[in-house]
Amino acid sequence: MPFRPNPTHSHGEFKLRYGHPLPFGASHVPHGINFSIFSAHATACTLVLFDRGAAEPMAEIPFPIECRLGQVWAMTVYDLDYEKIEYGFRFDGPNDPREGHYFDRRNIVLDPNAHKISGREIWMGKPSGLLPQHRGRIPHEEYHWEHSRPLRSPESELIIYELHVRGFTRHPSSDAANPGTFSGLAEKVPYLKDLGINCVELMPVFEFDEMENTRTNPATGGPLCNYWGYSTVGFFAPKASYAASAQEGRQVHEFKDMMRQLHANGIEVVLDVVFNHTAEGGADGPVISFRGIDNKTYYILDSKGRFLNYTGCGNTVNCNHPAIRGFVINCLRYWAAEYHIDGFRFDLASVLGRDVNGAPLLNPPLLESLAYDPVLAGCDLIAEAWDAGGLYQVGNFPSYGRWMEWNGKFRDAARRFLKGEPGTVGEMVQRIMGSPDLYAAAGRKPTASVNFITCHDGFTLRDLFSYNEKHNLENGENNNDGANDNNSWNCGAEGETGDPEVRALRLRQCKNAMLLLLTSQGVPMISMGDECGRSQRGNNNAYCHDEDWNWLAWDLDEEGSEMLRFTRALIAFRKANPAFRQPEFLTARDQVGSGYPDISWHGVLPWRPDWSASSRSLAFMLCGRHGEALGGAPHFFYVAFNMFFKPLPFSLPVLPRGMSWSRFVDTGLASPDDICIPGGEPLLASQKQHVLREWSGVVLVGR
């Protein structure tokens, strides 16, 4: 017998009945659409329907009182043409900011559970007429994944590449058919695969409003924007203007096409997600969604209704309120199930461990729930383990055996060591081993540490060795924004220079940094363009610039090509040699009776490390339980760094009888002798000593 709806109400031409409280948002039911939304403090709710693109509503349907179950408004509307409508809500309730309430039925608010959002299909495009910037749409697209599934690679195998979807292919030199889009990223999968990347971390792709920034560039007078996207508008919807097909409403399909292409080439996808704050800002910010639905529940407020700001962005989401905790979990489940996402990196994740009053929790319910959620069980969870309220939890983030961390201590120690700052060797030893001083006591593994030297937030690798000071005047904030403690070094001249010695030293330092990163235990993360010398002209907070200098340029100069060749070979070497990516901490013991420990530390003399306050060099040797590397490669590796301003001779450890040292990397040599194809390392002329020039590093292979 065919289904026949049994409406209990009508509103004009629309037939209605009480709906299903779950799932939240707009969902398809037989012959109708179910609308469900949560608000603990609203007194009434109205569904607002628009013809697609229309400025004025075509219908407003109040939720009958029978359609409220607990704190959820749920109603089914029959015979809607979901492809032609957009929707929002009006809420009635108290408007008393001192009590935390901002209800105003004049506002049409966005459904926070909307799976597709209209209004921002064109990047930096202005909405026409009175059209609100954001409205919900109701996708119902069949997608055939075929055999594509999430990859779920072992964490120890990952080499992460952090990229900005628009900036990755927007530059004209990318030659992408659809630059700056999900489709454009998919076009460049062969580049990522050739580089050796097996995981991309996408900067925010949830819907955001790039036009929220009202400042202008004081140098050009042009508009600034929210280029990075750390200001979420819609948590369930992909950024429409990142899709070449957005004006046809196919952003969901295009995102899935990109995912399938990446997975088919063995590349995982981690999303950078922002649940700590929203685009609504402080008390003077816009009413977009949460504020008009139930401000007092969604945000952390003080006793006078003022927004507590642990994010530096005006508001803090009340993540450990049970209803909001459920919202976050449902959102991540949706992306994992619907889009096959492999993992999530949580911006300012320490906020997720604060209670409803903002105090840090010993056992945060949200973090625990995410760690043990059955749907997310295969997803990587990566924390930026600090927030703007002063909570710094690197090495101490509640992990429940699941959470990885952006290791800011690796970044800081590596930067100080690379510029030759005395007294850093002892800490660098811990970072190279995967930071056992931070993680081992709690039973965590070296894979808890996501190692990085640069990321989107701060200098690029090239700029780290080109500028002593930040140069952010074009941000329109009088150079007051961005970090001041960069541990950078300009190598003798501030900014661009034609001095060949300075340029050579800068390139060598970039190679040293990549070498240190990729020979350390833990999970390495490379920032977009560092593999080929991308510069932001000394701007260490380029969040507001959609400009060619802030995009990845694909037409490389000689130095960029040399750096790319070096990075590609170094990644291949790491992937070919498991010694550098162990899932367990290496020890200074002989685990297999080889006569050598897993890892041993050396100085300019073998077996005599110098970790004193004046030391600027170190060396280590790997061998033992990790056994032979892939492809029959040898299992002795000697890695040394000289960050002193003069050359230093390093006496080499004696290998077992019949084995000899060969050179894989020596950053002190000119290209192409600085690095070899893995497996093609030339034999060292001297087996007793190797001289490292100032600010250089080597990797020797014992076979």
Order of alpha helices (4+ residues) and beta strands (2+ residues): beta-beta-beta-beta-beta-beta-beta-beta-beta-beta-beta-beta-beta-beta-alpha-alpha-alpha-beta-beta-beta-alpha-beta-alpha-alpha-beta-alpha-beta-beta-alpha-alpha-alpha-beta-alpha-alpha-beta-alpha-beta-beta-beta-beta-beta-beta-beta
